[in-house]
């Protein structure tokens, strides 16, 4: 992305780019020339250079090089990186010191000055949000609260929703760090780390209560999806099933499913393109996607519950049951 942006800027002759982008003889033609200067700023400190980061010694330099020895020169070229910093050996070694640690960190003993935090936020902090308070619910016409308040789960018409005991688990989703988006199903390096699978996560005590155990194949079912399936084509459905994983870090009464698996496209199926067969990869169809068991809003009929202020999916307001598949 940076390469494309820089190429366009150079083509248009924009100031601040090209061979003298950062000043005479200081080019800005490569992303390294921007990012490494940012690290150099961190290494230089905030107090006119009086709090510079330490200088990396020879052992640190060797560690820095060895950690990048597998990278091509297109990614890591020490001479190019040093030149991007400004060909200043002293500053370069301070940059290495920061990069080796993944940042710059202050000693915990400096967290407070007296009884107040050292690094203070001195701007206005609003508990009341006027922009929200002057807005109105699009279906009820009522103003929103300008303050953070606790409210029951409601549908698009503003009517309270009550879940029966038949659906004992509050469902919530998150993005697993090794599979942050739907498209990451094709990143096989991270797939190896997950063994091509992810889980329905549940507290151990809940699993024992419902006669479930680690490794069970389970299905999620919701009030508006009693079968626990995803309809794909007429007569074709995909079950919302995954492997159960019990752990103490999940609150009792809830189940969690990371959102990035459980797909049926993204190259998982055979596809014919202009008469040519493109073979699918079944690894891309593993895991579980919880979307279809989230409650459908009974007012609008064809979408899930939503946040009336932000308009996004209400990810944490659906309740489900978990059954052995």
Order of alpha helices (4+ residues) and beta strands (2+ residues): alpha-alpha-alpha-alpha-alpha-beta-beta-alpha-beta-alpha-beta-alpha-beta-beta-beta-beta-beta-beta-beta-beta
